[in-house]
Amino acid sequence: MAALDTVMDPELDESVAAMGFIEAVAVEGRRADITFRLPTFWCSANFAFLMASDMRLAVEQLSSIDTARVRLVDHFASGKINRGVAEGRGFAEVFAGEASTDLAEIRRAFRERAFLGRQEKLLRALVARHGIEAALATTMAGLEALTRGRPDELQAGALRYLALRRHEAGGSDGAAPAFITLDGASIAPAAYGMHLRTLRRIKGAAEANAEMCRLYLEARISHPAPGCEPENRKDDDDD
């Protein structure tokens, strides 16, 4: 479950474990079986494929596991997704003639959204403590120092943000600014207000989507459609 907690819903930047998507985990010898369910039957197939692939990769990286079998249930494309992930095929191959978007592009777009969402939360907390100029003057070395501080909301936010900031411009330079735009530019104090409004809009949309997903999933579990109750559910091998 700790490994699965590192797998993110690409749209919400919340872990599949925290969102309650994991329905069952069973380990037999060196094989793990993971069953997951999304909030609706029509959740985007590309998002579902990404999560299933990432779950398999995360669990198979454990030293105690050789094989992870991931099963998506109660989804319109579960058959294709389950077989494709099990066989190690790519999304475009599994959905040949149907896929119109490259998964690498989807990953990039949602990685950028996650980067800005995490930045907003941490930057707002630092501004509240130290003011705008001091917060924006934080370097990469200063950001790493925050991750080693007293365990609290600020340290947790710094850890989450640093995980993505390291992959951006200047991520390995201790003197580089910790807070940058997607273009790699530093943020001037005079531009902070406009930048923060952009970040808040992105974060607000993601939080609203996350809450809607939680409500849909709760409703789906508590009031399953006829034939979709756990004891009656089929093996999801159909297309």
C-alpha positions as a LaTeX table, in Angstrom:
\begin{tabular}{lrrr}
\hline
Residue & $x$ (\AA) & $y$ (\AA) & $z$ (\AA) \\
\hline
Met1 & 0.00 & 0.00 & 0.00 \\
Ala2 & 2.93 & 2.32 & 0.63 \\
Ala3 & 4.10 & 1.72 & $-2.93$ \\
Leu4 & 0.61 & 2.35 & $-4.29$ \\
Asp5 & 0.46 & 5.58 & $-2.29$ \\
Thr6 & 3.19 & 6.94 & $-4.58$ \\
Val7 & 0.97 & 6.51 & $-7.65$ \\
Met8 & $-0.95$ & 9.65 & $-8.52$ \\
Asp9 & $-4.23$ & 10.26 & $-10.24$ \\
Pro10 & $-2.80$ & 12.33 & $-13.13$ \\
Glu11 & $-5.65$ & 14.83 & $-13.08$ \\
Leu12 & $-5.99$ & 15.37 & $-9.34$ \\
Asp13 & $-2.39$ & 15.02 & $-8.06$ \\
Glu14 & $-3.70$ & 12.83 & $-5.26$ \\
Ser15 & $-2.54$ & 9.28 & $-4.68$ \\
Val16 & $-4.78$ & 6.42 & $-5.79$ \\
Ala17 & $-4.64$ & 5.12 & $-2.21$ \\
Ala18 & $-5.68$ & 8.46 & $-0.67$ \\
Met19 & $-8.53$ & 8.78 & $-3.18$ \\
Gly20 & $-9.87$ & 5.35 & $-2.18$ \\
Phe21 & $-9.45$ & 3.80 & $-5.63$ \\
Ile22 & $-7.73$ & 0.65 & $-4.32$ \\
Glu23 & $-10.36$ & $-2.00$ & $-3.67$ \\
Ala24 & $-8.21$ & $-5.00$ & $-2.79$ \\
Val25 & $-4.58$ & $-6.10$ & $-2.50$ \\
Ala26 & $-3.49$ & $-9.73$ & $-2.19$ \\
Val27 & 0.03 & $-11.12$ & $-2.08$ \\
Glu28 & 0.82 & $-14.75$ & $-2.81$ \\
Gly29 & 4.49 & $-15.64$ & $-2.83$ \\
Arg30 & 6.19 & $-13.05$ & $-5.00$ \\
Arg31 & 3.06 & $-12.01$ & $-6.88$ \\
Ala32 & 0.75 & $-9.14$ & $-5.95$ \\
Asp33 & $-2.80$ & $-8.74$ & $-7.19$ \\
Ile34 & $-4.23$ & $-5.22$ & $-7.07$ \\
Thr35 & $-7.86$ & $-4.46$ & $-7.82$ \\
Phe36 & $-8.95$ & $-0.85$ & $-8.30$ \\
Arg37 & $-12.15$ & 0.96 & $-9.14$ \\
Leu38 & $-12.60$ & 4.49 & $-10.44$ \\
Pro39 & $-15.41$ & 6.90 & $-9.53$ \\
Thr40 & $-17.47$ & 6.26 & $-12.66$ \\
Phe41 & $-17.86$ & 3.64 & $-15.38$ \\
Trp42 & $-16.89$ & 6.27 & $-17.96$ \\
Cys43 & $-13.70$ & 7.67 & $-16.39$ \\
Ser44 & $-11.22$ & 8.56 & $-19.12$ \\
Ala45 & $-9.49$ & 5.46 & $-20.50$ \\
Asn46 & $-6.15$ & 7.23 & $-20.87$ \\
Phe47 & $-6.15$ & 8.27 & $-17.19$ \\
Ala48 & $-7.14$ & 4.75 & $-16.16$ \\
Phe49 & $-4.39$ & 3.23 & $-18.31$ \\
Leu50 & $-1.80$ & 5.59 & $-16.82$ \\
Met51 & $-2.78$ & 4.71 & $-13.26$ \\
Ala52 & $-2.85$ & 0.96 & $-13.93$ \\
Ser53 & 0.58 & 1.09 & $-15.59$ \\
Asp54 & 2.05 & 3.18 & $-12.78$ \\
Met55 & 0.61 & 0.83 & $-10.14$ \\
Arg56 & 2.22 & $-2.16$ & $-11.78$ \\
Leu57 & 5.59 & $-0.38$ & $-12.04$ \\
Ala58 & 5.50 & 0.89 & $-8.44$ \\
Val59 & 4.72 & $-2.52$ & $-6.95$ \\
Glu60 & 7.14 & $-4.46$ & $-9.15$ \\
Gln61 & 9.95 & $-2.20$ & $-7.91$ \\
Leu62 & 9.55 & $-3.75$ & $-4.47$ \\
Ser63 & 12.29 & $-6.28$ & $-3.71$ \\
Ser64 & 9.73 & $-8.79$ & $-2.44$ \\
Ile65 & 7.57 & $-8.73$ & $-5.60$ \\
Asp66 & 8.38 & $-10.15$ & $-9.03$ \\
Thr67 & 5.00 & $-9.73$ & $-10.68$ \\
Ala68 & 2.11 & $-7.35$ & $-10.08$ \\
Arg69 & $-1.24$ & $-7.98$ & $-11.72$ \\
Val70 & $-3.41$ & $-4.89$ & $-11.79$ \\
Arg71 & $-7.15$ & $-5.21$ & $-12.47$ \\
Leu72 & $-9.46$ & $-2.31$ & $-13.16$ \\
Val73 & $-13.09$ & $-3.26$ & $-12.49$ \\
Asp74 & $-16.46$ & $-1.78$ & $-13.43$ \\
His75 & $-15.07$ & 0.31 & $-16.28$ \\
Phe76 & $-16.06$ & 0.41 & $-19.93$ \\
Ala77 & $-12.50$ & $-0.31$ & $-21.12$ \\
Ser78 & $-11.33$ & $-2.57$ & $-18.28$ \\
Gly79 & $-10.75$ & $-5.58$ & $-20.55$ \\
Lys80 & $-8.42$ & $-3.74$ & $-22.93$ \\
Ile81 & $-6.65$ & $-1.88$ & $-20.15$ \\
Asn82 & $-6.09$ & $-4.95$ & $-17.98$ \\
Arg83 & $-4.73$ & $-7.04$ & $-20.84$ \\
Gly84 & $-2.62$ & $-4.23$ & $-22.26$ \\
Val85 & $-0.96$ & $-3.42$ & $-18.93$ \\
Ala86 & $-0.39$ & $-7.11$ & $-18.15$ \\
Glu87 & 1.31 & $-7.58$ & $-21.54$ \\
Gly88 & 3.39 & $-4.42$ & $-21.18$ \\
Arg89 & 1.89 & $-2.76$ & $-24.26$ \\
Gly90 & 1.52 & 0.98 & $-24.76$ \\
Phe91 & $-1.72$ & 2.92 & $-24.76$ \\
Ala92 & $-1.56$ & 3.77 & $-28.47$ \\
Glu93 & $-1.10$ & 0.09 & $-29.32$ \\
Val94 & $-3.92$ & $-1.09$ & $-27.07$ \\
Phe95 & $-6.31$ & 1.56 & $-28.39$ \\
Ala96 & $-5.08$ & 1.58 & $-31.99$ \\
Gly97 & $-7.44$ & 3.63 & $-34.15$ \\
Glu98 & $-9.12$ & 5.13 & $-31.07$ \\
Ala99 & $-6.40$ & 7.03 & $-29.22$ \\
Ser100 & $-6.02$ & 10.63 & $-30.39$ \\
Thr101 & $-3.73$ & 11.90 & $-27.61$ \\
Asp102 & $-0.22$ & 10.79 & $-26.77$ \\
Leu103 & 0.16 & 9.68 & $-23.15$ \\
Ala104 & 3.52 & 11.42 & $-22.86$ \\
Glu105 & 1.80 & 14.72 & $-23.63$ \\
Ile106 & $-0.91$ & 13.98 & $-21.05$ \\
Arg107 & 1.74 & 13.21 & $-18.44$ \\
Arg108 & 3.54 & 16.46 & $-19.22$ \\
Ala109 & 0.38 & 18.57 & $-19.00$ \\
Phe110 & $-0.73$ & 17.13 & $-15.68$ \\
Arg111 & 2.81 & 17.21 & $-14.29$ \\
Glu112 & 2.84 & 20.94 & $-14.97$ \\
Arg113 & $-0.52$ & 21.34 & $-13.25$ \\
Ala114 & 0.72 & 19.38 & $-10.24$ \\
Phe115 & 3.89 & 21.49 & $-10.11$ \\
Leu116 & 1.90 & 24.73 & $-9.98$ \\
Gly117 & $-0.63$ & 23.35 & $-7.50$ \\
Arg118 & 2.09 & 22.25 & $-5.07$ \\
Gln119 & 3.91 & 25.53 & $-5.56$ \\
Glu120 & 0.80 & 27.54 & $-4.65$ \\
Lys121 & 0.31 & 25.75 & $-1.36$ \\
Leu122 & 3.92 & 26.05 & $-0.24$ \\
Leu123 & 4.44 & 29.60 & $-1.47$ \\
Arg124 & 1.32 & 30.84 & 0.28 \\
Ala125 & 2.47 & 29.27 & 3.56 \\
Leu126 & 5.94 & 30.84 & 3.28 \\
Val127 & 4.52 & 34.27 & 2.45 \\
Ala128 & 2.29 & 34.08 & 5.53 \\
Arg129 & 5.37 & 33.42 & 7.69 \\
His130 & 8.06 & 35.56 & 6.10 \\
Gly131 & 6.49 & 37.95 & 3.61 \\
Ile132 & 6.48 & 38.03 & $-0.19$ \\
Glu133 & 10.07 & 39.13 & $-0.85$ \\
Ala134 & 11.64 & 36.64 & 1.57 \\
Ala135 & 9.49 & 33.77 & 0.28 \\
Leu136 & 10.32 & 34.47 & $-3.37$ \\
Ala137 & 14.01 & 34.77 & $-2.48$ \\
Thr138 & 14.07 & 31.14 & $-1.31$ \\
Thr139 & 16.75 & 29.18 & $-3.15$ \\
Met140 & 16.88 & 25.49 & $-3.95$ \\
Ala141 & 19.23 & 25.06 & $-0.99$ \\
Gly142 & 16.70 & 26.82 & 1.20 \\
Leu143 & 13.90 & 24.64 & $-0.13$ \\
Glu144 & 15.86 & 21.49 & 0.69 \\
Ala145 & 16.49 & 22.85 & 4.18 \\
Leu146 & 12.73 & 23.22 & 4.65 \\
Thr147 & 12.30 & 19.51 & 3.94 \\
Arg148 & 14.61 & 18.71 & 6.85 \\
Gly149 & 12.75 & 20.89 & 9.31 \\
Arg150 & 10.28 & 20.01 & 12.01 \\
Pro151 & 7.58 & 17.67 & 10.66 \\
Asp152 & 4.55 & 19.88 & 9.96 \\
Glu153 & 2.41 & 21.09 & 7.09 \\
Leu154 & 5.22 & 23.30 & 5.80 \\
Gln155 & 7.73 & 20.47 & 5.68 \\
Ala156 & 5.22 & 18.17 & 3.98 \\
Gly157 & 4.49 & 20.84 & 1.37 \\
Ala158 & 8.20 & 21.41 & 0.78 \\
Leu159 & 8.78 & 17.68 & 0.24 \\
Arg160 & 5.95 & 17.43 & $-2.29$ \\
Tyr161 & 7.03 & 20.54 & $-4.17$ \\
Leu162 & 10.74 & 19.64 & $-4.18$ \\
Ala163 & 9.94 & 16.25 & $-5.75$ \\
Leu164 & 8.75 & 18.08 & $-8.88$ \\
Arg165 & 10.94 & 21.19 & $-8.68$ \\
Arg166 & 14.09 & 19.08 & $-9.05$ \\
His167 & 13.01 & 18.23 & $-12.60$ \\
Glu168 & 12.63 & 21.87 & $-13.65$ \\
Ala169 & 15.22 & 24.49 & $-14.68$ \\
Gly170 & 17.99 & 24.85 & $-12.12$ \\
Gly171 & 16.70 & 21.96 & $-10.06$ \\
Ser172 & 20.21 & 20.79 & $-9.18$ \\
Asp173 & 21.64 & 24.26 & $-8.50$ \\
Gly174 & 21.48 & 25.22 & $-4.83$ \\
Ala175 & 21.58 & 28.92 & $-5.68$ \\
Ala176 & 18.71 & 28.74 & $-8.20$ \\
Pro177 & 15.33 & 30.19 & $-7.18$ \\
Ala178 & 12.97 & 27.66 & $-5.63$ \\
Phe179 & 9.87 & 29.29 & $-7.12$ \\
Ile180 & 9.75 & 29.67 & $-10.88$ \\
Thr181 & 7.22 & 29.82 & $-13.69$ \\
Leu182 & 6.74 & 26.94 & $-16.11$ \\
Asp183 & 9.12 & 28.77 & $-18.46$ \\
Gly184 & 11.85 & 28.62 & $-15.82$ \\
Ala185 & 11.76 & 32.33 & $-14.98$ \\
Ser186 & 12.01 & 33.62 & $-11.43$ \\
Ile187 & 9.00 & 35.41 & $-9.97$ \\
Ala188 & 9.41 & 39.09 & $-9.13$ \\
Pro189 & 7.65 & 40.38 & $-5.98$ \\
Ala190 & 5.67 & 42.82 & $-8.13$ \\
Ala191 & 4.28 & 39.92 & $-10.17$ \\
Tyr192 & 3.37 & 37.83 & $-7.13$ \\
Gly193 & $-0.31$ & 38.83 & $-7.02$ \\
Met194 & $-1.00$ & 37.90 & $-10.63$ \\
His195 & 1.04 & 34.70 & $-10.34$ \\
Leu196 & $-0.84$ & 33.67 & $-7.20$ \\
Arg197 & $-4.23$ & 34.22 & $-8.86$ \\
Thr198 & $-3.19$ & 31.88 & $-11.66$ \\
Leu199 & $-2.03$ & 29.26 & $-9.17$ \\
Arg200 & $-5.21$ & 29.53 & $-7.12$ \\
Arg201 & $-7.36$ & 29.02 & $-10.21$ \\
Ile202 & $-5.48$ & 25.84 & $-11.08$ \\
Lys203 & $-5.57$ & 24.54 & $-7.51$ \\
Gly204 & $-9.25$ & 25.37 & $-7.08$ \\
Ala205 & $-10.21$ & 23.42 & $-10.19$ \\
Ala206 & $-8.17$ & 20.41 & $-9.08$ \\
Glu207 & $-9.66$ & 20.44 & $-5.56$ \\
Ala208 & $-13.19$ & 20.68 & $-6.96$ \\
Asn209 & $-12.53$ & 17.72 & $-9.28$ \\
Ala210 & $-11.07$ & 15.70 & $-6.42$ \\
Glu211 & $-14.08$ & 16.31 & $-4.20$ \\
Met212 & $-16.45$ & 15.39 & $-7.04$ \\
Cys213 & $-14.51$ & 12.16 & $-7.64$ \\
Arg214 & $-14.71$ & 11.25 & $-3.93$ \\
Leu215 & $-18.47$ & 11.79 & $-3.93$ \\
Tyr216 & $-18.95$ & 9.75 & $-7.11$ \\
Leu217 & $-16.83$ & 6.92 & $-5.75$ \\
Glu218 & $-18.65$ & 6.92 & $-2.41$ \\
Ala219 & $-22.00$ & 6.80 & $-4.19$ \\
Arg220 & $-20.83$ & 4.04 & $-6.50$ \\
Ile221 & $-19.61$ & 1.85 & $-3.65$ \\
Ser222 & $-22.65$ & 2.42 & $-1.42$ \\
His223 & $-25.20$ & 2.02 & $-4.25$ \\
Pro224 & $-23.68$ & $-0.31$ & $-6.88$ \\
Ala225 & $-25.53$ & $-0.88$ & $-10.13$ \\
Pro226 & $-27.33$ & $-4.25$ & $-10.41$ \\
Gly227 & $-24.80$ & $-6.98$ & $-11.21$ \\
Cys228 & $-21.83$ & $-4.86$ & $-10.10$ \\
Glu229 & $-21.84$ & $-5.84$ & $-6.43$ \\
Pro230 & $-18.46$ & $-7.30$ & $-5.39$ \\
Glu231 & $-19.84$ & $-10.81$ & $-4.93$ \\
Asn232 & $-21.48$ & $-10.76$ & $-8.38$ \\
Arg233 & $-18.87$ & $-8.92$ & $-10.42$ \\
Lys234 & $-17.44$ & $-10.80$ & $-13.38$ \\
Asp235 & $-13.74$ & $-11.03$ & $-14.20$ \\
Asp236 & $-13.76$ & $-7.96$ & $-16.47$ \\
Asp237 & $-12.16$ & $-9.76$ & $-19.39$ \\
Asp238 & $-14.56$ & $-8.44$ & $-22.01$ \\
Asp239 & $-13.68$ & $-5.44$ & $-24.20$ \\
\hline
\end{tabular}
